Amino acid sequence: MGITLREWSQQWLEVYVKPVAKPSGYEHYYDNMYKHILPKLGDMPLESLTTAVVQHFLNEESLQGNLRTGGALSAKSIKNMRVVLDVCCKRAVADGMMPANPVAATVYTHCRSKKHNIMSDSDQKVLEKWLFSDLSLNNAGIILALYSGMRLGEVCAARWGNYDAMSGTLHITQTVRRVMVDPEAEYGKRTELIFSSAKSDASERDLYLPEVLQGLLTVQYQRFESLFKRTPNADDFIIYNTVGGVMDPDHLSSYWGDVLDGLGLPHVRFHDIRHTFATRAIEQGIDVATVAGLLGHADVTTTTHYYVHPRDASMRKAMAAVAPVGAVTHAWQNTRLFAPKSAEEKVPEAARRVHRRRKHIAECG
């Protein structure tokens, strides 16, 4: 019997994925392979993996592959799973481990564009009142995200060495994320906070902070001095924890959910703060290209497609602006409030004449 998918995938992950992928990317491949693919297909020899076998697997996962509920998986999850298996099998073919890639001919449901949530004006006002009434270490991180559009990992990775207080400029260079490093290790040692370069070249950018954020950073700087009895150095974090170290993104995200629950606000993800920032900026008349630059998008279409969404208030205002072309001031003042006595009263006189002529022709015919 030839090499199994499990044996090959271990080699593929270690030799072809781990050396070149970011930690978060490696975690994505690893999780899909070990949580979904290998439990079902891992013991099969590579030569036994046919398109029919893979298609059956994808179909089953789409119906009952949710590890938490036992129910269906989203189309995006199935697509991601298929991509991982496809890349794995392509490499196996290239290395002469299997004759053909069985994944290429499989089919799947294409993903619908996901609607992102944003905070309403009223909800944001409630949130802001709370944040500024209790400027805790955690709240400082939320405020920085709320008025900058920074990603969660960027907020937690920002250092004093990246900030020019004279110009109020923050240079975004890094992100941080908690990733799985050893699933077999004892609890508490399976994950680590991993720093990596900005998501893309466009993600490395300068942000000219508004006055409210420059004030926040001044408070953070002075608070650091007061708490830790020293001046922050270039490597210290702008958003820090109770011992002056990096704020764990998972902790801040969890705290964000607790804040929403405590304030009785609808649940939106921490990342939706970013969507809210982008939408607010567009509504204030900032051009899309500038917003794309603020968010660190390489392509403006990403900004318009994924981050900028018309809200009910905006659509209501737009529809109200569509007025009649002619002069019809107080158009409904003289409108009859009761139905006309006959059908002919519903149309102008000229139309009535046409109607009577057609009726006469029909009766004569």
SERO-4910 file (N, C-alpha, C, O; in steps of 0.05 Angstrom, whole numbers):
BEGIN
 pado doro    nc1    nc2    nc3   cac1   cac2   cac3    cc1    cc2    cc3    oc1    oc2    oc3
  Met    A     17    -24      0      0      0      0     18     25      0     38     26     14
  Gly    A     10     45    -16     26     69    -18     22     88      6      8     81     25
  Ile    A     35    110      4     34    130     26      5    141     29     -9    145     10
  Thr    A     -3    144     54    -30    154     59    -30    185     59    -10    198     59
  Leu    A    -54    196     57    -57    225     58    -47    236     84    -35    258     84
  Arg    A    -50    222    106    -40    232    132    -10    234    131      2    254    140
  Glu    A      3    213    121     33    213    120     43    235    102     62    249    108
  Trp    A     30    238     79     38    258     60     33    287     70     50    304     67
  Ser    A     10    291     83      4    318     92     23    327    113     30    351    114
  Gln    A     33    309    131     53    316    151     78    326    137     90    346    146
  Gln    A     86    312    117    110    320    102    106    347     87    123    364     87
  Trp    A     83    349     75     76    373     59     75    398     77     86    419     70
  Leu    A     62    396    100     61    419    118     88    427    128     94    451    130
  Glu    A    105    407    135    131    413    147    151    424    126    167    442    132
  Val    A    150    413    102    170    420     81    161    443     63    178    460     56
  Tyr    A    136    444     56    127    463     36    111    487     47    110    508     34
  Val    A     98    483     69     81    504     80     94    520    102     96    545    101
  Lys    A    104    506    122    115    520    146    138    539    140    138    561    152
  Pro    A    157    532    122    179    551    118    172    577    104    186    597    107
  Val    A    149    577     90    143    601     74    118    616     83    114    639     76
  Ala    A    101    603     98     76    615    106     79    631    132     96    625    148
  Lys    A     62    652    135     61    666    160     49    647    181     35    628    173
  Pro    A     55    651    206     44    633    227     13    630    225      3    608    228
  Ser    A      0    652    219    -30    651    217    -38    634    193    -58    620    193
  Gly    A    -22    636    171    -28    621    147    -23    591    152    -39    574    143
  Tyr    A     -2    585    165      4    557    172    -18    545    190    -26    522    186
  Glu    A    -27    561    209    -48    552    227    -73    546    211    -88    527    217
  His    A    -79    563    191   -103    558    174   -101    531    160   -120    516    160
  Tyr    A    -78    526    148    -74    500    134    -76    477    153    -89    456    148
  Tyr    A    -62    480    176    -61    459    196    -88    452    207    -96    428    209
  Asp    A   -103    472    214   -130    468    226   -149    454    206   -163    435    214
  Asn    A   -149    463    182   -167    450    162   -159    421    157   -176    404    155
  Met    A   -133    416    157   -123    389    151   -129    370    175   -140    349    171
  Tyr    A   -122    379    199   -124    361    222   -152    360    235   -159    340    248
  Lys    A   -167    381    232   -194    382    244   -216    370    226   -236    360    236
  His    A   -212    372    200   -233    365    182   -225    343    162   -238    322    159
  Ile    A   -202    347    148   -195    330    126   -185    303    135   -195    282    126
  Leu    A   -164    302    152   -152    277    160   -169    259    176   -167    234    172
  Pro    A   -187    269    193   -205    250    207   -222    233    189   -230    211    196
  Lys    A   -228    243    165   -245    229    146   -229    215    124   -236    193    115
  Leu    A   -207    227    115   -193    217     91   -164    209     98   -150    199     80
  Gly    A   -155    214    122   -126    211    128   -115    184    124    -91    182    117
  Asp    A   -130    163    128   -119    135    126   -120    124     97   -112    101     93
  Met    A   -130    140     79   -132    130     51   -106    134     37    -93    155     39
  Pro    A    -97    114     21    -73    118      4    -79    139    -16   -101    143    -25
  Leu    A    -58    154    -24    -62    176    -42    -74    167    -69    -91    181    -80
  Glu    A    -66    143    -78    -76    134   -104   -106    127   -103   -119    124   -123
  Ser    A   -116    124    -78   -145    117    -75   -163    142    -74   -187    140    -74
  Leu    A   -150    165    -72   -166    190    -71   -175    197    -99   -160    206   -116
  Thr    A   -200    193   -104   -212    199   -130   -229    224   -128   -235    233   -105
  Thr    A   -237    235   -150   -255    259   -150   -281    252   -135   -291    269   -121
  Ala    A   -291    228   -140   -316    220   -127   -314    219    -97   -331    227    -82
  Val    A   -291    209    -88   -286    207    -59   -285    235    -46   -297    240    -25
  Val    A   -270    252    -59   -267    280    -48   -293    295    -49   -300    309    -31
  Gln    A   -308    291    -71   -334    304    -74   -353    295    -52   -368    312    -40
  His    A   -354    269    -47   -371    259    -25   -363    271      2   -380    278     18
  Phe    A   -337    273      6   -327    285     31   -336    314     34   -346    322     55
  Leu    A   -333    330     13   -341    358     14   -371    361     18   -381    378     33
  Asn    A   -387    343      5   -416    344      9   -424    338     38   -441    351     49
  Glu    A   -411    318     49   -417    310     77   -409    332     96   -424    338    115
  Glu    A   -386    345     92   -377    366    109   -396    390    108   -402    403    128
  Ser    A   -406    396     84   -425    418     81   -451    414     96   -463    433    105
  Leu    A   -458    389    100   -483    382    114   -480    379    144   -497    387    160
  Gln    A   -457    367    153   -454    361    181   -425    364    190   -415    348    207
  Gly    A   -410    383    180   -382    386    186   -376    405    208   -353    409    216
  Asn    A   -397    418    219   -392    438    241   -384    423    266   -401    408    278
  Leu    A   -360    426    275   -350    411    298   -363    419    324   -363    404    343
  Arg    A   -374    443    325   -387    452    350   -416    443    352   -425    435    374
  Thr    A   -430    444    330   -459    438    330   -466    412    317   -488    401    322
  Gly    A   -448    401    300   -455    377    285   -472    383    261   -480    364    247
  Gly    A   -477    408    256   -494    416    233   -478    424    209   -455    416    205
  Ala    A   -490    441    193   -478    449    167   -455    468    171   -453    482    191
  Leu    A   -437    468    151   -415    488    150   -422    508    128   -437    502    109
  Ser    A   -411    532    131   -416    553    111   -402    546     85   -383    531     84
  Ala    A   -412    559     64   -399    555     37   -370    564     38   -353    552     25
  Lys    A   -364    585     53   -336    595     55   -318    574     69   -296    570     61
  Ser    A   -329    561     89   -313    540    103   -307    517     84   -284    506     84
  Ile    A   -326    509     68   -322    487     49   -302    496     28   -285    480     20
  Lys    A   -304    521     19   -285    531     -1   -257    530     10   -238    522     -4
  Asn    A   -253    539     35   -227    540     47   -216    511     50   -192    507     45
  Met    A   -233    493     58   -224    465     61   -216    453     34   -195    439     32
  Arg    A   -231    460     14   -225    450    -13   -198    461    -23   -182    447    -35
  Val    A   -193    487    -17   -168    499    -26   -144    485    -13   -124    480    -26
  Val    A   -146    480     13   -124    467     27   -118    439     16    -95    432     10
  Leu    A   -139    424     11   -135    397      0   -125    398    -29   -109    382    -37
  Asp    A   -134    418    -44   -125    422    -71    -95    428    -73    -81    416    -88
  Val    A    -86    446    -56    -58    453    -56    -41    429    -47    -19    424    -59
  Cys    A    -50    415    -28    -36    391    -18    -33    370    -40    -12    359    -44
  Cys    A    -55    365    -55    -55    345    -76    -39    354   -100    -26    338   -114
  Lys    A    -39    380   -106    -23    390   -128      6    385   -123     21    376   -142
  Arg    A     15    389    -99     43    384    -93     49    354    -94     71    347   -103
  Ala    A     31    338    -86     35    309    -87     38    300   -116     55    283   -122
  Val    A     22    311   -134     25    305   -163     52    314   -173     65    300   -187
  Ala    A     60    339   -166     85    350   -175    109    333   -165    129    331   -179
  Asp    A    106    321   -141    128    305   -130    125    275   -138    141    259   -129
  Gly    A    106    269   -156    104    242   -165     91    223   -145     95    198   -147
  Met    A     77    234   -125     65    217   -105     37    207   -112     28    187   -101
  Met    A     24    220   -131     -2    211   -141     -5    218   -170      7    238   -179
  Pro    A    -21    203   -186    -22    208   -215    -36    233   -223    -28    246   -243
  Ala    A    -57    242   -209    -72    265   -217    -85    278   -192    -88    264   -171
  Asn    A    -91    303   -194   -104    317   -172   -134    312   -172   -148    321   -190
  Pro    A   -145    298   -152   -173    291   -152   -191    315   -144   -215    314   -148
  Val    A   -179    336   -134   -195    359   -124   -204    377   -146   -225    390   -144
  Ala    A   -188    379   -167   -192    399   -188   -220    397   -200   -232    418   -207
  Ala    A   -231    374   -204   -257    371   -217   -281    371   -198   -304    367   -207
  Thr    A   -276    375   -172   -298    376   -153   -313    402   -156   -303    422   -166
  Val    A   -338    402   -147   -355    427   -148   -363    434   -120   -363    418   -101
  Tyr    A   -370    460   -117   -378    469    -90   -395    494    -94   -395    507   -115
  Thr    A   -410    501    -73   -427    525    -74   -410    549    -70   -394    551    -51
  His    A   -413    568    -89   -397    593    -87   -408    610    -64   -432    611    -59
  Cys    A   -389    624    -52   -397    641    -28   -411    666    -37   -403    679    -57
  Arg    A   -431    673    -22   -443    700    -25   -427    720    -10   -416    714     11
  Ser    A   -427    744    -20   -412    765     -6   -425    769     22   -449    772     25
  Lys    A   -408    769     42   -417    771     70   -423    800     76   -407    818     71
  Lys    A   -446    805     88   -454    832     96   -441    838    123   -445    824    143
  His    A   -425    859    123   -411    866    148   -429    884    165   -445    900    154
  Asn    A   -426    881    191   -442    897    209   -428    923    216   -403    923    218
  Ile    A   -443    944    220   -431    969    230   -449    978    253   -472    971    255
  Met    A   -438    995    270   -453   1006    292   -470   1029    283   -462   1045    266
  Ser    A   -494   1030    294   -511   1053    288   -500   1078    303   -485   1075    321
  Asp    A   -509   1101    294   -501   1126    307   -508   1126    337   -492   1133    354
  Ser    A   -532   1117    343   -541   1117    371   -526   1098    388   -519   1103    411
  Asp    A   -519   1074    376   -504   1054    391   -475   1065    396   -464   1060    418
  Gln    A   -464   1078    376   -437   1088    379   -436   1110    401   -416   1112    415
  Lys    A   -457   1126    402   -457   1147    423   -458   1135    451   -444   1144    469
  Val    A   -473   1113    454   -474   1099    480   -447   1088    486   -437   1090    509
  Leu    A   -434   1076    466   -407   1064    470   -387   1086    477   -372   1082    496
  Glu    A   -387   1108    463   -368   1129    468   -371   1141    496   -351   1146    509
  Lys    A   -396   1144    504   -400   1155    531   -387   1137    552   -375   1146    572
  Trp    A   -390   1111    548   -378   1092    567   -347   1092    565   -334   1093    586
  Leu    A   -336   1092    541   -307   1090    537   -293   1114    550   -273   1111    564
  Phe    A   -304   1138    546   -291   1162    556   -297   1168    585   -283   1184    598
  Ser    A   -316   1153    596   -321   1157    625   -304   1138    642   -300   1142    666
  Asp    A   -292   1118    629   -275   1099    643   -252   1091    625   -253   1071    611
  Leu    A   -231   1108    624   -209   1103    605   -190   1082    616   -167   1088    623
  Ser    A   -200   1057    617   -183   1035    626   -163   1027    604   -164   1038    582
  Leu    A   -145   1009    611   -125   1000    591   -139    987    567   -131    991    545
  Asn    A   -160    971    573   -174    958    552   -189    978    534   -189    976    510
  Asn    A   -202    997    547   -218   1017    532   -200   1034    514   -209   1043    493
  Ala    A   -175   1038    522   -157   1053    506   -153   1039    479   -151   1052    458
  Gly    A   -151   1013    479   -148    998    454   -173   1000    436   -170   1003    412
  Ile    A   -196   1000    448   -221   1003    432   -222   1031    420   -230   1034    396
  Ile    A   -215   1051    435   -216   1079    425   -197   1082    402   -203   1095    382
  Leu    A   -173   1071    404   -153   1073    382   -164   1060    357   -161   1071    335
  Ala    A   -177   1037    359   -189   1024    336   -212   1040    324   -216   1042    300
  Leu    A   -229   1052    342   -253   1065    334   -248   1089    316   -264   1095    298
  Tyr    A   -226   1104    321   -221   1129    307   -197   1127    288   -188   1147    278
  Ser    A   -187   1102    283   -165   1099    265   -170   1079    243   -158   1079    222
  Gly    A   -189   1060    248   -194   1039    229   -173   1017    229   -172   1000    211
  Met    A   -156   1017    249   -135    997    251   -146    969    257   -167    966    270
  Arg    A   -133    949    247   -140    921    253   -133    915    283   -116    929    295
  Leu    A   -146    895    294   -141    888    321   -112    882    326   -100    891    346
  Gly    A   -100    866    309    -72    859    312    -53    883    310    -32    884    322
  Glu    A    -61    902    293    -45    927    290    -47    944    315    -27    956    323
  Val    A    -70    945    327    -74    961    352    -56    950    373    -43    965    387
  Cys    A    -55    924    377    -40    912    398    -10    911    393      6    910    411
  Ala    A     -2    913    368     27    912    361     40    939    359     64    941    357
  Ala    A     24    961    359     35    988    356     54    995    379     48    990    403
  Arg    A     77   1006    373     98   1012    393    103   1042    392     98   1056    373
  Trp    A    115   1052    414    121   1080    416    142   1088    395    142   1111    387
  Gly    A    159   1070    387    178   1077    367    166   1082    340    179   1093    322
  Asn    A    140   1074    336    126   1079    311    111   1105    311     98   1113    291
  Tyr    A    112   1120    334     95   1144    336    112   1169    337    131   1171    353
  Asp    A    106   1188    320    118   1214    320     99   1234    332     80   1243    320
  Ala    A    104   1242    357     86   1259    372     86   1287    360     65   1301    362
  Met    A    107   1296    347    108   1323    336     88   1326    313     74   1346    311
  Ser    A     86   1306    296     68   1307    273     42   1292    278     23   1293    262
  Gly    A     40   1277    300     17   1261    306     14   1237    287     -9   1229    281
  Thr    A     36   1227    277     36   1205    257     43   1179    270     63   1176    285
  Leu    A     27   1158    264     32   1131    273     38   1114    249     22   1112    231
  His    A     62   1102    249     70   1085    227     63   1056    233     73   1044    252
  Ile    A     46   1044    216     37   1016    220     57    998    206     60    999    182
  Thr    A     70    980    222     90    962    210     85    933    217     94    915    203
  Gln    A     71    928    239     68    900    249     40    894    257     22    911    260
  Thr    A     35    868    260     10    858    271     17    835    290     39    824    288
  Val    A      0    829    308      4    807    327    -21    790    329    -43    800    327
  Arg    A    -16    764    331    -39    745    333    -31    721    349     -8    712    349
  Arg    A    -50    710    364    -45    686    379    -50    662    360    -72    659    349
  Val    A    -30    645    357    -32    623    338    -24    597    352    -10    597    372
  Met    A    -34    575    341    -28    548    351      1    541    342      7    543    318
  Val    A     18    534    361     45    526    354     50    497    360     67    484    347
  Asp    A     36    485    379     40    457    386     14    446    398     10    448    422
  Pro    A     -3    434    381    -28    424    391    -26    401    411    -45    395    426
  Glu    A     -2    389    412      2    366    430     13    375    458     15    359    476
  Ala    A     20    400    460     32    410    485     11    412    507    -13    411    501
  Glu    A     20    415    532      1    417    554    -14    444    552     -5    463    539
  Tyr    A    -37    445    565    -54    469    563    -38    493    573    -25    492    594
  Gly    A    -41    515    558    -26    539    565     -1    543    549     11    565    549
  Lys    A      8    521    536     33    523    520     28    516    491     47    514    475
  Arg    A      2    513    484     -4    505    456     -3    529    437      2    526    413
  Thr    A     -8    553    447     -8    576    430     12    597    439     22    596    462
  Glu    A     19    615    421     38    637    427     28    662    412     14    660    392
  Leu    A     36    685    423     32    710    409     54    713    389     78    714    396
  Ile    A     47    714    364     66    716    342     64    743    328     42    751    320
  Phe    A     86    757    327     87    783    312     96    777    283    114    761    278
  Ser    A     84    791    265     92    789    237     90    816    224     78    835    235
  Ser    A    102    818    200    100    844    186     72    849    178     55    832    179
  Ala    A     67    874    171     40    882    163     29    864    141     44    852    126
  Lys    A      2    862    140    -11    843    123     -2    844     94      0    823     81
  Ser    A      4    867     84     13    871     56     29    897     55     32    911     75
  Asp    A     41    902     31     56    927     28     38    951     34     47    971     46
  Ala    A     13    950     25     -5    972     29    -13    975     59    -19    997     68
  Ser    A    -12    952     73    -19    953    102      2    968    118     -4    979    139
  Glu    A     27    969    108     47    985    122     43   1014    113     48   1021     90
  Arg    A     34   1031    131     24   1057    124     28   1077    147     32   1069    170
  Asp    A     25   1102    140     26   1124    160     -3   1133    165    -17   1139    147
  Leu    A    -10   1135    191    -36   1146    198    -32   1172    213    -17   1174    232
  Tyr    A    -45   1193    203    -44   1219    216    -67   1220    236    -90   1225    228
  Leu    A    -60   1216    261    -81   1213    281    -96   1238    287    -85   1260    288
  Pro    A   -123   1236    290   -139   1259    297   -132   1268    325   -119   1254    340
  Glu    A   -142   1291    333   -136   1303    359   -143   1285    382   -129   1283    402
  Val    A   -166   1271    379   -176   1254    401   -156   1231    406   -152   1223    429
  Leu    A   -143   1221    385   -124   1199    389    -97   1209    398    -83   1196    413
  Gln    A    -89   1233    389    -64   1244    399    -67   1249    429    -48   1244    444
  Gly    A    -90   1258    438    -95   1261    467    -94   1234    481    -83   1232    503
  Leu    A   -106   1214    469   -105   1187    481    -77   1177    485    -70   1167    506
  Leu    A    -60   1181    464    -32   1171    466    -17   1186    487      1   1175    500
  Thr    A    -23   1212    491    -10   1227    512    -17   1215    540      0   1213    557
  Val    A    -43   1209    543    -52   1196    568    -38   1169    572    -29   1163    594
  Gln    A    -37   1153    551    -24   1127    553      5   1129    561     16   1114    576
  Tyr    A     19   1149    549     47   1153    555     51   1161    585     68   1150    598
  Gln    A     35   1180    594     37   1189    622     29   1167    641     40   1165    663
  Arg    A      9   1152    634      0   1130    651     21   1109    654     26   1097    675
  Phe    A     35   1103    632     57   1083    632     79   1092    652     88   1077    668
  Glu    A     86   1118    651    106   1129    669     97   1126    698    113   1119    716
  Ser    A     71   1131    703     61   1130    730     59   1101    741     66   1096    764
  Leu    A     51   1083    724     47   1055    732     74   1040    736     77   1025    755
  Phe    A     93   1045    718    117   1029    717    143   1044    725    165   1033    723
  Lys    A    139   1069    732    161   1086    743    185   1088    724    208   1088    732
  Arg    A    178   1089    699    199   1094    679    187   1105    653    162   1103    650
  Thr    A    203   1116    636    194   1127    611    192   1104    590    210   1088    588
  Pro    A    170   1103    575    168   1082    554    191   1084    534    199   1107    526
  Asn    A    202   1062    526    223   1062    505    210   1056    478    186   1051    477
  Ala    A    226   1056    457    215   1052    430    201   1025    426    183   1023    410
  Asp    A    209   1005    441    198    978    438    174    973    455    160    952    453
  Asp    A    167    991    473    143    988    490    118    993    473    118   1007    453
  Phe    A     96    981    483     72    981    467     54   1005    476     53   1012    499
  Ile    A     41   1016    456     23   1039    461     -2   1029    476    -11   1043    495
  Ile    A    -12   1006    468    -34    993    483    -22    970    498    -14    950    486
  Tyr    A    -21    972    524     -7    953    540    -25    940    561    -46    951    567
  Asn    A    -15    918    573    -31    905    594    -22    915    621     -7    934    623
  Thr    A    -31    901    642    -27    911    669      2    909    678     10    921    699
  Val    A     19    894    664     47    893    671     64    907    650     89    905    650
  Gly    A     52    922    632     66    937    612     74    922    587     87    933    570
  Gly    A     65    897    584     71    882    560     49    884    539     31    901    541
  Val    A     52    868    519     33    869    496      5    861    506      2    842    521
  Met    A    -15    875    496    -43    868    501    -50    844    483    -48    846    459
  Asp    A    -59    822    495    -67    799    479    -91    805    462   -112    813    473
  Pro    A    -90    803    435   -113    809    418   -138    793    426   -160    803    425
  Asp    A   -134    767    434   -157    751    442   -170    762    467   -195    762    469
  His    A   -154    772    485   -165    784    510   -181    809    503   -203    813    513
  Leu    A   -170    826    486   -184    851    479   -210    845    464   -230    859    468
  Ser    A   -209    825    446   -233    818    431   -255    807    450   -278    813    447
  Ser    A   -247    791    469   -266    780    489   -277    802    506   -301    803    512
  Tyr    A   -260    821    514   -269    844    530   -289    861    515   -309    870    526
  Trp    A   -285    864    489   -303    879    472   -331    867    473   -351    881    475
  Gly    A   -333    840    471   -359    827    473   -372    832    500   -396    836    501
  Asp    A   -356    832    521   -367    837    548   -378    866    550   -399    870    563
  Val    A   -364    885    538   -373    913    538   -400    915    525   -418    928    535
  Leu    A   -403    903    501   -428    905    486   -451    892    503   -473    903    504
  Asp    A   -445    869    515   -466    857    532   -473    874    555   -497    878    562
  Gly    A   -453    886    568   -458    903    591   -474    928    584   -490    938    601
  Leu    A   -470    939    560   -484    963    552   -511    957    538   -526    975    531
  Gly    A   -516    931    534   -541    923    521   -541    930    491   -562    936    480
  Leu    A   -518    930    479   -516    937    450   -515    911    433   -506    890    443
  Pro    A   -524    913    408   -523    890    390   -494    880    387   -475    896    387
  His    A   -491    854    385   -464    842    383   -452    846    355   -464    837    335
  Val    A   -430    860    354   -414    861    329   -386    854    336   -377    858    359
  Arg    A   -371    843    317   -344    835    323   -325    859    326   -332    881    319
  Phe    A   -302    854    338   -283    876    341   -275    886    313   -272    910    310
  His    A   -273    868    294   -266    877    267   -287    895    254   -281    910    236
  Asp    A   -312    893    264   -333    910    253   -329    939    261   -341    957    249
  Ile    A   -312    945    281   -305    972    287   -292    985    263   -296   1008    257
  Arg    A   -276    969    249   -262    977    225   -282    984    202   -279   1004    188
  His    A   -303    967    200   -323    972    180   -338    998    186   -345   1013    169
  Thr    A   -343   1002    212   -357   1026    221   -341   1050    214   -352   1070    204
  Phe    A   -315   1049    219   -297   1072    213   -298   1079    183   -301   1102    176
  Ala    A   -296   1058    166   -296   1063    137   -322   1075    128   -322   1093    112
  Thr    A   -344   1064    138   -371   1075    130   -374   1103    139   -384   1120    124
  Arg    A   -366   1110    164   -368   1137    174   -352   1156    156   -361   1178    150
  Ala    A   -328   1147    149   -310   1164    133   -323   1171    106   -322   1194     97
  Ile    A   -334   1150     93   -347   1155     67   -371   1173     70   -375   1191     53
  Glu    A   -387   1170     91   -410   1187     95   -402   1216    101   -418   1234     96
  Gln    A   -378   1220    111   -369   1247    116   -357   1260     91   -347   1283     92
  Gly    A   -357   1246     69   -348   1257     43   -319   1251     37   -309   1262     17
  Ile    A   -306   1235     52   -278   1228     46   -278   1208     22   -294   1189     22
  Asp    A   -262   1214      2   -262   1197    -22   -252   1169    -16   -237   1165      3
  Val    A   -262   1150    -33   -256   1122    -28   -227   1116    -29   -217   1099    -13
  Ala    A   -212   1129    -47   -183   1124    -49   -169   1131    -23   -151   1116    -14
  Thr    A   -177   1153    -11   -164   1161     15   -172   1141     37   -155   1134     53
  Val    A   -197   1132     38   -205   1113     58   -190   1087     54   -182   1074     74
  Ala    A   -186   1078     29   -170   1054     23   -142   1057     35   -131   1038     46
  Gly    A   -130   1080     32   -104   1085     42   -103   1084     73    -84   1073     84
  Leu    A   -124   1095     85   -125   1094    115   -128   1066    125   -117   1059    146
  Leu    A   -143   1049    111   -147   1022    119   -124   1003    112   -122    981    122
  Gly    A   -107   1012     93    -85    996     85    -93    976     63    -82    954     62
  His    A   -111    984     46   -120    967     24   -103    973     -1    -99    997     -8
  Ala    A    -94    952    -15    -79    956    -39    -97    963    -62    -89    977    -81
  Asp    A   -122    955    -61   -141    958    -83   -166    973    -72   -178    965    -53
  Val    A   -173    995    -86   -197   1011    -77   -222    994    -78   -240    998    -62
  Thr    A   -224    975    -97   -248    959    -99   -253    943    -73   -276    937    -67
  Thr    A   -232    935    -59   -235    921    -34   -251    939    -14   -268    929      0
  Thr    A   -244    964    -14   -257    983      4   -287    986     -3   -304    984     15
  Thr    A   -293    990    -28   -320    994    -36   -337    969    -34   -361    970    -27
  His    A   -325    946    -39   -340    921    -40   -345    909    -12   -366    899     -6
  Tyr    A   -324    910      5   -326    897     30   -331    915     54   -341    905     75
  Tyr    A   -325    940     52   -325    957     76   -345    979     76   -353    989     97
  Val    A   -354    988     53   -371   1011     52   -399   1002     44   -403    992     22
  His    A   -418   1006     61   -445    996     57   -465   1019     63   -463   1032     83
  Pro    A   -485   1023     45   -505   1043     51   -522   1035     75   -530   1012     78
  Arg    A   -527   1054     93   -543   1048    116   -572   1057    111   -577   1072     92
  Asp    A   -590   1048    128   -618   1055    125   -622   1085    125   -637   1096    108
  Ala    A   -608   1099    143   -610   1128    144   -601   1142    119   -613   1161    109
  Ser    A   -579   1131    107   -568   1143     82   -587   1138     59   -592   1155     43
  Met    A   -599   1114     58   -617   1107     36   -643   1123     39   -655   1131     18
  Arg    A   -652   1127     63   -676   1143     68   -672   1172     58   -689   1183     45
  Lys    A   -648   1183     65   -642   1210     56   -640   1212     26   -649   1232     14
  Ala    A   -629   1191     13   -626   1191    -16   -653   1190    -29   -658   1205    -49
  Met    A   -671   1173    -19   -698   1171    -31   -714   1197    -27   -730   1204    -44
  Ala    A   -710   1210     -4   -724   1235      1   -716   1257    -18   -731   1276    -24
  Ala    A   -691   1254    -29   -681   1275    -47   -692   1271    -76   -689   1290    -92
  Val    A   -704   1248    -81   -716   1244   -108   -743   1256   -109   -763   1243   -103
  Ala    A   -745   1282   -117   -770   1297   -117   -782   1296   -145   -768   1291   -165
  Pro    A   -808   1302   -148   -820   1305   -174   -806   1326   -191   -797   1346   -181
  Val    A   -805   1321   -217   -791   1340   -235   -807   1366   -238   -795   1387   -238
  Gly    A   -833   1363   -241   -850   1387   -246   -857   1401   -220   -850   1392   -198
  Ala    A   -871   1424   -223   -880   1440   -200   -906   1427   -189   -927   1434   -198
  Val    A   -903   1411   -169   -927   1397   -158   -927   1402   -128   -932   1384   -112
  Thr    A   -922   1427   -120   -922   1434    -92   -949   1427    -79   -970   1432    -90
  His    A   -948   1415    -56   -972   1406    -42   -989   1389    -60  -1013   1394    -63
  Ala    A   -977   1369    -73   -990   1354    -93  -1015   1340    -84  -1033   1334   -100
  Trp    A  -1017   1334    -58  -1040   1318    -48  -1062   1335    -37  -1082   1323    -27
  Gln    A  -1060   1362    -38  -1081   1378    -25  -1108   1375    -38  -1129   1374    -25
  Asn    A  -1108   1372    -65  -1134   1371    -79  -1141   1343    -89  -1159   1339   -105
  Thr    A  -1126   1323    -78  -1131   1296    -86  -1156   1285    -73  -1161   1289    -49
  Arg    A  -1173   1272    -90  -1198   1261    -79  -1191   1238    -60  -1174   1220    -67
  Leu    A  -1204   1237    -38  -1198   1217    -18  -1214   1192    -21  -1210   1172     -7
  Phe    A  -1234   1193    -40  -1251   1170    -44  -1247   1159    -72  -1239   1174    -90
  Ala    A  -1253   1134    -76  -1250   1122   -102  -1269   1135   -122  -1292   1141   -114
  Pro    A  -1262   1139   -147  -1280   1150   -167  -1304   1132   -172  -1303   1108   -167
  Lys    A  -1326   1144   -181  -1351   1129   -184  -1350   1109   -207  -1363   1089   -205
  Ser    A  -1335   1115   -227  -1333   1096   -250  -1304   1094   -258  -1287   1111   -251
  Ala    A  -1299   1073   -273  -1271   1068   -282  -1260   1090   -299  -1236   1095   -299
  Glu    A  -1278   1104   -315  -1269   1124   -333  -1258   1149   -319  -1243   1164   -330
  Glu    A  -1267   1153   -294  -1257   1176   -279  -1228   1173   -271  -1215   1192   -262
  Lys    A  -1217   1149   -274  -1189   1145   -265  -1169   1155   -285  -1145   1157   -279
  Val    A  -1178   1162   -310  -1159   1170   -330  -1166   1197   -341  -1190   1205   -340
  Pro    A  -1147   1212   -352  -1153   1238   -364  -1172   1236   -387  -1177   1214   -397
  Glu    A  -1184   1259   -395  -1204   1260   -416  -1194   1248   -442  -1209   1233   -455
  Ala    A  -1170   1255   -450  -1159   1244   -476  -1158   1214   -476  -1165   1201   -495
  Ala    A  -1151   1203   -453  -1149   1174   -451  -1177   1162   -451  -1181   1140   -461
  Arg    A  -1197   1177   -440  -1225   1167   -440  -1235   1164   -468  -1250   1145   -474
  Arg    A  -1228   1184   -485  -1238   1183   -513  -1227   1158   -527  -1241   1144   -542
  Val    A  -1201   1152   -523  -1189   1128   -534  -1203   1103   -524  -1208   1084   -539
  His    A  -1209   1103   -499  -1222   1080   -486  -1250   1075   -498  -1257   1053   -504
  Arg    A  -1266   1098   -502  -1293   1095   -513  -1292   1085   -542  -1308   1069   -550
  Arg    A  -1272   1095   -557  -1269   1087   -585  -1263   1057   -587  -1275   1043   -603
  Arg    A  -1245   1047   -570  -1238   1019   -570  -1262   1002   -562  -1266    980   -572
  Lys    A  -1278   1012   -543  -1302    998   -534  -1322    996   -556  -1335    975   -560
  His    A  -1325   1018   -572  -1344   1018   -595  -1335    998   -616  -1352    984   -627
  Ile    A  -1309    998   -622  -1299    979   -642  -1304    950   -634  -1311    933   -650
  Ala    A  -1299    945   -609  -1303    918   -598  -1332    909   -600  -1337    886   -607
  Glu    A  -1351    928   -594  -1379    921   -595  -1388    916   -624  -1405    899   -629
  Cys    A  -1378    932   -643  -1386    930   -671  -1373    905   -683  -1385    892   -701
  Gly    A  -1350    898   -674  -1337    874   -685  -1351    849   -677  -1342    827   -685
***
